[in-house]
Amino acid sequence: MKINIQSLHFTANTKLDKGIRDKLTKLSKINERLLAANVVLKIDKSDRLDNQVCEIRLELPGPDLFAKAQSSTFEKAFAIVYDELHQQLLRQKTNTIRNRRKAVIV
């Protein structure tokens, strides 16, 4: 799986970059057909303290999966997005298995 990380208007440190890459490679164990993960890290221009945004789009054959979160740190925002994408992949896998069983029964 190819992982692209964009940090808009700032430079992400290597610890954040490595942590994101390590966690995203674990998602490929759920679905081996993952083609790419596009990560966008940006700072929202607002007066709020939770102005750090993480967006991830997982490219798969068929529809892509997407999640976005905003928090006080990029690590927290990434954790929220990761959990959401993990759940989406598990739901997709369950639906795929269920559809295969229906096809075999018919």
Buried (B, 14 or more C-beta within 10 A) or exposed (E): BEBEBEBEEEEBEEEBBEBBEEBBEEBBEBBEEBEBBBBBBBEEEEEEEBBBBBBBBBBBEEEEBBBBBBBEEBBBBBBBBBEBBBEBBEEBEEEEEEEEEEEEEE
